[in-house]
Amino acid sequence: MDSGKKLLAIDIGSKKVCAIIAEVRDGKPRLIGAGVEKSSGLKKGSITNIEQASKSIKQAFEYAKRVAGISARDAVVSISGGAVIGIDSHAIFNIQSGEITIQDIEKVMKTSQYNLTIPPDYEVLHILPYNFKVDEQDYVEDPLGMNASRLEVFVHIITAPKSNVSNLKRAVELAGLEVSKVILDSYASYIATINSDERSLGCGVIDLGGDTSSFVIHAAGNAIRSTGFLGVGSDNVTNDLSMALHTPVHIAESVKITYGSLMFPYEDDLIEIPAIGDETSSHEVALNLVGKVVYARVQETLSILEEQIYNTGLRREIGAGFVLTGGLTKLEGVRELAGEIFKAPIRLAQPRDNIDGLFNDLRDPSFSTAIGLILHSTGEHTLYEFDSNWNMLYNNDSVDEQRGSSRVDLEDIGPGSYGVPKEQVIENPTPRKKQDFSKEARNTIPQGGRPSPRIPKTDLGGNQQVMRHPVENDLPGNYGDLSKINNMKTNTGSFGKPNTQNNQMSKIWQWINQIF
């Protein structure tokens, strides 16, 4: 990539919009500006009001431009996995020349799309190969230049509704910008957070966002094998607290940020908060109740995600454990709780340290997606990939030498021809679908649940820093008004513990009804 080129990444989430401007130096990005604005016009990761969403995007961009001192127009943007469908496919291609070229790799990857049926109202965001097979040799890391008579590829194809992509692009355009490409948000988070050892051993990245959660599985020794989504996030914790404490949502958000914990450090402590519908009156609530409500929702969310990941059939290929990212990871004790549920090593994500200009405020997990968008634009992606524009991306220095004037015109590759002689294409049976990403499956919350694990009281330490520029209070965690939370009464004594007998939400509501 040309040195001096300006990059613009916009992470469009339901809770916040984050814009980052970077400058490329010697092929590496240097972050020079960032801005954050509270989201409007989005729900569950989808655009619900184009005009409002556009205003949030424009404001975040203006903040980033002000900090960077320069501007950029072409934006790489994220899209939520809310309606995304991930499908496995494969294709086989006969090598006529005896040596595999980049054109052969492009053709066989393109062919893999047409060996399955993609709904007409969906479009492809990514084609990600996870296994190349050269003749009878399986799991070839890079087939380029190898002698062979046959090349087979296994891919994970990520698709999204055309309407979602179109509305996203329209909102960005109304903000005065252009969309250069669209990237799945959880894929971007994966790029920004996992290291080479985790790629080698297999790792899952779980993004716990505002009103959605998602995951990406990188199987041992391969590339991305599965993606998933759940329409539950930290906003659901806030809503539960609002109902349980009979207080306005913005007060519940402040209570969650200030006192929300999965470690139950309070037992008899009380706080006084405004009543819902009449903020001039107030009532006292026990912080122990706050902890129980927060714990119940987070435990349920992680348990459903664990079940979804188990159902992919790839659990044994995740040797390095899981990386948690997103705003919900700021809750004290989430790493310990996730470790009990997933029965695997858990770490909290931070963008990699080798990114130039990564000032401390951007090390927060909630910025992982935006940073991943920048890294993807500078080549931090799978070895070979088709992006949302049907461009072939690659990380191989010898590819440019091969391309010359013989680059494949991808527009000539279509169903029935694939841009290659008929005798070179081998039709394949319908590929197996590893995971159910139907709307019904994504929205189903199983009844019952696992026993609630006990989390030992530990000191996590290391409070996260949040970016205070370019605006003071436009960041996640600063929307609530703490001024109405007062008269906290502190009592010493033993620490509370989670109820391991039954962690169902119905029990929480029974407690609430008894209290009120």
NUMI-488434 format. One record per residue: x, y, z of N, C-alpha, C in turn; residue in one letter. Coordinates in steps of 0.1 Angstrom, whole numbers, plus 5000, padded with zeros to 4 digits. Atoms other than C-alpha are relative to their C-alpha. Last residue first. Layout:
<nodes>
XYZXYZXYZA...
</nodes>
This chain:
<nodes>
500849895003458249585462498549975001F499449884994460649345478499050124999I500050014986458649035472500450135007Q501449994996457949135436499949995015N500449865001461649195431498650025005I499349924990462648855445499550145000W500750034987460048685423500650085011Q501249934999461448875393499249975012W499649864997464948745400498750085001I499849994985463548395403500450145003K501250004993462048425368500250025015S500549874998465348525354498750015008M501049955010466648185360499550145003Q499649875005469748135381499150054990N500849975012468647845403500350154996N501150095001470547675430499250024988Q499750115010473847855425498949904999T500950124997472648175441500349904990N501150035009475648415437499249885004P499650105010477648505468498849984991K501050085005477548805491500549904989G500449975013480648925509498849914996F499650105009480848915547499550044986S500550134997480549235567500549904989G499050105001481049605566499449865003T499950094989478249835558501149904998N499050115000478350125535500049935013T499750044986475250355531500949874999K499550144999475150525497500449975014M500350064986473150845502500449865000N499449944988473150945465499849915012N499750124992472450845429500750055013I501250044993470751145414500249875008K500349904990474051315403498849965009S499750064987475150995385499650105011L499849894990473551095353500149955014D500949994989474050825326500350135009G501349955004475650865292499150035012Y500249874995479250835303498750064997N499750004986479950465300499850145006G500750104992480350465263500350015014P499550145001481750795251499249905008L500750075011480151125242500549864999D500950104995481051295275499249924990N499850044986484051515270499149885004E501249944992484351555233500149935013V500049855001487551525211498850065008P500049915011488851375233499349934988H500849884996488051205266500050104989R499549885007489150855255499150125003M500849975012488350595281500450134994V500049865003490850445306499150024987Q499849965013490050095319500050154999Q501249945006490550015355500350064986N499849945013493549795361498850064993G499149895001492549585391500050054985G499650005014490849245389501050114997L499849865004490849185426500550014986D498749975004489348845433500150154997T499749864999486248715450501550034997K499349964988485648365438500350154999P498949925004482948315412500850055012I499649914990480448035419501350074995R498750034994478947885388500450105010P499249885000475247925381501349975007S499849944987473747585374501050125000P499150074992473047545337500150065014R498649945000469947675321500949915009G499150064990466247615316501450075000G500649994986464547725284501049935009Q500550134994466647785253499550025014P499350014987466748135239499549885006I500550104990465748125202500950015012T500849934990466448445182499549915011N499349894994469448325162499250065011R498950054992467847985155500750115008A500550074988464648135143501049955009E500549904991466448385120499449935013K501349945003468448105105499550095010S500049864998472148075113498650064996F501349955003472147695118500050155003D500749934989475747585118498750064995Q499550044987477947345098499250065012K500249874993476047355066500349975014K500650014986477447065046499950145006R499150004989478147135009499249995013P500449894991475747034982500850005012T501350024993477646784960499750125009P499950064987480546914939498649985006N501249974992480846994902500149925013E500650124995484346964888498950045010I500849994988485447254867499449875004V499249984988488347214843499350015013Q499450124995486347054816500950015012E500950084993484047354813500749875006K500550115009486847584804499249905008P499050105003487147864830499449904991V498949945006485248194837501149904996G498949984991482948034862501250064994Y498749995007480847914833501250015009S500150075013477447794846501350014992G500650135000477248054873499949944986P501450004995479548344868499549865000G500250134992483248424863498650005005I500250105010483548694836499849865006D501349985006483148974861499649894990E500950074992486148834880498650024994L501149914999488448944852498949935007D501350055003491448724860499050115001V500949994988494848904860498649954995R500950115001496948794830499049995012S501149965007498749124825498949894999S499749945013501249074852498850044993G501249935006499748864880500350054986R500750095009502648624887498950074993Q499250055011505048874901499349924990E499949895010502349044921500949964988D501249995008501548704938500150114989V499850055014505048644949498850014991S499249915008504748884979500249954986D499050085005501848684994500850094990N498849974992499248825016501149924995N498950104998496248824993501150065008Y499049954991492949004986501049895003L499250104994490848924956501150065008M498549995002488349194950500749895007N499650115009484649094948501550024996W500049945014483649434963500449904990N501349965004482649274996499950064987S500649904991486049105000498650034994D500849915008487348784985499350095009F501449964996490148645006499350084989E500849965012493548485004498650035005Y499050015011496148465032499450044987L499650135004493448585057501050004988T501250095003493448945067500549864997H500150094988495949205081498749924998E499550145003496749355047499949905011G498550015003496649725053500549864999T499749925012492849765050501550014996S500550085012492249475074500450084987H499050105002494349665100499649924987L498849945005492149975098501049894996I500349955013488949775101501250064994L499950115010490549585130499650044986G498550025003491149915148500149894990I499549895008487450005145501449984996A500650015013486349655158500650114990T499350115007488749655188499550004985S499449955013487549995200500649904991F501149955009485249855227500450064987S500550105009488149655241498950054991P501350064995489749975254499449904991D499850134996493250025241498849935006R500450095010492150325221500349865004L501550005000492350555252499549904990D500750084990495950455257498549994999N499949934987497350595224499049925010F501150064991497750345196500150065014L500949904997499950575174498849955008G499449874998501850285158498950105003D500749905009500149955162500550145003I499149965010502549695177499450094990N499249894996500649675210500950054988D498650044999497849455197500950135002R499350005013494349575204501549985002P499549875003493149465238500650004987Q499349965012490949165245500650145002A500749885005490049025279500950064989L499349874998491448675283499150114995R500649885004489748335289500950125002I499349874997491247995292499250114994P498949985009488547715288500750135005A499050104996485647565307501350014992K499450065012483247785287501049895004F501050055009480947855317500649934988I500850104994483547885345499049944989E499250124999485948075323499349895006G499950075014483148315312500949885001A501250065003482448395349500049924987L500150124991486048465357498749924997E499050105004486448695327499949875008R500550075012483148875334501049904995V500350144998484248945370499649934988G499150074992484049325369499649865002E500650054987481949445341501049925007L499649914989484149625315499449965013K498850064993483849315292500450105011T500550084988480249435284501249945007L500349924988481749705261499649925012G501249935000483249465235499850075014G499849865003485949205236498650065000T501249924998486348855251500350154996L499749864998489148625238498750085001V500849905006488548255241500550145004F501049944992490647945246499250114993G499549894993493947855230498950075009A499050044990492947505219500550115009G499749874993489747585201501049975011I498949935008489647285177500350145006E498750074998487747065202501150074993R499549974986484847315202501349945003R498649965001484447295164500650025014L499250125002481147105162501550035000G499350005012479247425156500849884997T500850065011476747325183500750024986N500050154999479347385210499349944988Y498650045004479747745198500149855001I499949985015475947805200501449954995Q500750105006475847645235500150014985E499250134999478647865247499349894993E498949995010476848175233500849875001L500650025013473648065252501150014989I500450145002475648025284499449974986S498850085003477348365280499649854998L499449965013474048545277501249914996T500850065010472448355306500550034986E499850145000475348435329499149934989Q498850035007475248795318500349855000V500049975015471548835325501349964994R500950095007471548655359500050024985A499450145002474748825371499049914992Y498950005010473449175364500549864998V500649985014470149105382501150004990V500750125004471948945412499450024986K499150115004474449225415499349884995G499349965013471849495415500949894995V501050025010469949305442500550044986L500050145002473049295464499049964989N499050035011473349665458500149854998L498850074995470149695479500949974988A499950145005467649955468501349945005V498850074998466450275484499949864994E500250124991463650495471501449935001H499050105000463350835454499749885009S500150104989460851095445501149904998S499949924988461551395422499949925013T498649994996462351155394500250095012E500049884992458651065390501450015007D501349935001457850815363500050135008G500449985014460550575374498750075000I501050105004461750635409499650034986A501349955003465050815416499049894996P500149975014467850625433498650064997I501349935002469050585469499950054986E499949875007471750335474498650054998I501249945007472050055499500450124993L499949865004474849825511498750044992D501149934994473749495527500150154996D501150094995475649245507498950095005E500949944991478149425484499049905005Y499249954989481249285466499150075011P500949984989479049055445500850065012F499250054988481848945421499250025013M500350144999479748985389500749935012L498950094998479749355392499549865000S500250135006477649655383501249915001G500150104990478149935408499949864994Y499349974988479250235388500149885010T498649965002478550135352500750015014I499350115006475349935360501550044999K499850104990474050205383500849894995V499049954991474650465356500349915012S498750015006472850255331501150055009E499650145000469950215355501349984993A499550024987469750595359500549855002I498749935000469550635321500649995015H498950085007466850365320501350075002V499849975014464650535346501249934994P499349875002464150355379500250024986T501149905002461850075392500650144999H499849904990464949875405498950114999L499850054987464049555387500050105011A501250064995462649715356500149955014M501049905000465549955351498749945005S499849924988468049685361498950115001L500350084989466749455334500050075013D501550015000466849725308499549925012N500649874996470449805317498549995001T499749994985471449435315499450135005V500950094993469749415281500250005015N501249924998471749715270498949925006D499949924987474949515277498750085002S498749944996474149265249499850085013G499949964985471549035235501350065003V500649874999470548965198499950045015G501150014990472948665195499550155002L500649874996475248615165498949975010F501350014994477548345150499650135007G500449874994480548295129498649985005T501449984997482347975119499850145006S500950115003485547835104498650035003R501349994994487948135102499149884996I500549874999491448025092498650005006A500749965011493247705099499650145001N499250025012495947565122499350054987G498550024998493547525151500649984986A499750134996490047665142501549985000A498850035008489448035142500549875005H499250124996485948075156501149994990I499350055011484148415154500949895005V498850084998481548525179500649964986F499650085012478748775182501349925003S498850074997476748965209500349914988S499750125007474149235203501349935005T501250085000472449515222500249884991D501149934994475549705233498749925000G500349865003478349465224498850065008G501249974991479849145238499750154999L500249864999482249035210498750035007D501449974996483448675215499950155002I500149864997486648575197498550035002V501249945003487348195196500050155005G500549904990490748055193498650054996C501549995001492647775176499450095011G500750094991496147665185498549994998L499550135002497947835156499249895008S500450045014495748145155500549854998R501450034999496148175193499549964986E500250134992499848155190498649965000D499650125009499948415162499849875007S498650005004497948675182500349874993N499350134998494248755185501450004995I499850054987492849105190500849885001T499349914991492649335160500549945013A498749955006491849075133500850085010I499150115000489148915155501450044995Y499550024987487549245161501049895001S499149894997487349305124500649995014A498850045007485748955119501150115002Y499350104992483249035146501349964993S499449944988482249365128500849895008D500750054988481749205094500750045013L499350124993483549415068499149965012I500850034988482049655042500649875006V500350144999484249825015499349985014K499150075008485150165001499849855001S499750134995482050335014500949934991V500250115009481950705005500549875006E498950105002481550995028499649904990L499049945009479351305030501249924998G499049934992477351195060501150064992A500749884996474451105036500950095010L500049905011476850865020499450135004E498649955001477450685053500150114989V499749924989473750645058501350065000A500749875001473250525023500250095011R499349915010475950265026499350134999K498849964993474350115058500850104991L500449904990470950115041501250055007N500449885007472349925011499750115010S498849945006474149675033499750134993V499249954989471049605053501350074995N500649874995468949585022500850055012S499649895009471349335005499450135006K501249955008470949105035500450124992P500849914993474448975046498850044991A501049925008476648685036499250095009T500849924992479848525050499150094992I500649895007481248235031499150085009I501149954992483547995049499550124993H500149854996485747815024498850025009V501150004991487147465015499950145006F500149904990489347464984498849985008V501350004994490447184960500150115012E500149914989493247214935498650005006L501349964995494046934910500150095013R501050025011496846834887498650045005S501250084997499546964910499249994988A500350095011502947134912498849915003N499850144999502947414938499749924988M498750055005503447774929500349855001G499449935011500647904951501449954996L499850085012499147634973500750074988P500049915011499647825006500349924987D500149864996498947655039499850104989E498949925005498147315025499850145004V499649884992495647145047501350064996Y501049924994495346815027500750115009D499449934989497746665002499050095006Q500450074988495846424979500650065013E500150145003495946654948499549935013D499250015013496546994965500149854997V499650145002493847054992500749994986K499750035014493447405005500549864999F499350125003491647455038500249994985N499450064988490247755056500749874997Y499650145001489347975027500649965013P498850034992487448295036500449864999L499750145003484948435011501349975006I498650065000483748765026499949854995H499149904994480749005023501449945000L498850054993478548804999500950125005V498849985008475048934991501249965008E498849994992471648835003501250024991Y499949884993468248894988501250025009D499949895009468648624962500150135007P501349935003469248364989500250124991P500149884992472648194984498750074997I501149905004472447844969500050115011T501150004990475647644970499050114996L500350144997478347534945498950005012N501150055008478247884930499749855002Y501349934998480148034958498949944993Q500650064988482947774956498750075004S500950115003483547874920499349955013T501249955006485048204931498949894997K500749934990487548034953498650064996M500650104992488447794925499350065012V501150075006488948074901499349905009K501249915002490948304923498849924995E500649984986493248014933498850094999I500750124997493747924896499450015014D501350005007494448284887499349875004Q501049924992497048294915498750004993I499849855001498848014898499050075008T501149924995499147644906500350154999I499549924989501647454884498950105004E499250084992500747164861500650085012G498549975002499547394834500949915008S499650045013496047234832501550024998Q498949925004495147244869500649954987I498950075006491747094875501150104995N499649945013489547284899501249924995F498950075005487547154929500350054986I499950025014485147354950501349934996A498750045005484047394986499949984985H500050055014481347545007501349954996S498850075005480647645043499749954986D500350125007477847905051501449944996I498750065004477748205074499849864995G500050155001474548405075501449954995I499050065008474448765087499849855000V500750085010471148905100501049934991A501450024997472449055132499349914991G500450135004476149015124498649965002G500250094989476749385125499649874995S501450045000478349575096499749895011I500350134995481649755098498549984999S501050004989482750035076499749865004V500350154998485850105055499150005012V500150064987485550475046499849854999A500450145003486650675015500149925013D501450015005486651045024499549854998R500150125009489651125045498649994996A501350065004490551445063500249884992S500150025014493551595081498749934998I499649885007494151755115500049984985G499050045010493851415131500650124993A498950044993491951545162501249974990V499549894992489551755142501249955007R499349915009489051475116500750125008K498750075004488251225143500850094991A499150014989485651455158501349954997Y499549864998484151535124500950005012E499049975010483951155117500650145002F498850084996482051085149501250034990A499449944988479651365141501249935004Q499449885004479051245105500750075012K498850035008478350895116500850124997I499050064991475951005143501349974993S499549894992474151235118501049955010K499049925007473950955093500550115008S498850075000472250725118501150084993A499449994987469650985124501349935001Q499649864998468951025087500650015014E498849965007468950655080500550145003I500349865005466450555107501350054994N501549984999466250185116499650144996T500549865001469750085105498550005001I500649975013470649735117499550155001S499050005010473049635146499550044986G499650145002470249525170501050004988K500550104990468849875167500449864995K499650145002470250175149499449925011L500550065012468850525143500549864997G501449985001471050695169499649944987S500850055012474450595181498650055001S501150104996476450795207499149974987K501349934998479450965190499049895004E501150084996483150875191498750085002V501149934995486151025174498949915003G501150084997489650915166498950085006A501249934995492751065151498849905002G499749864998496350985141498750075005I501349944996496550605141500350145004L499849924988499650495122498850075003R500849884997499150215097500550075013P500650024987501949995083499250135004K500950115000502949965047499349975013G499250135003506050175050499049885002D498649985002503850455065500749874999R499250125003500050445061501550054998V499249975012498050725078501049884998E498650054999495150645101500750044987A499249965012491750805108501449965002I498549994998489450635133500650044986I499349975013485650675135501550025004A498549974998483650515163500650024986C499350005013479850505163501450055002V499149895003478250405196500549994986K499749924989475550195211500850124997K501349964995473950015181500250105012S500650094991477349995164498750065005G501349954998478850155133499249905009I500750114994482550115133498650055004D501249964992483950365109499349875005I500850114995487450335095498950055008A501149964991489250605075499249875003L501150104998492550545059499050055009L500949984988494950815045498949895000K501450015003497750715021499250015013K500749875000501150855030498549994998G499849924987502950545020499450134999S499349885002501250354991500250075014D500849885000500050005000500950125000M
</nodes>
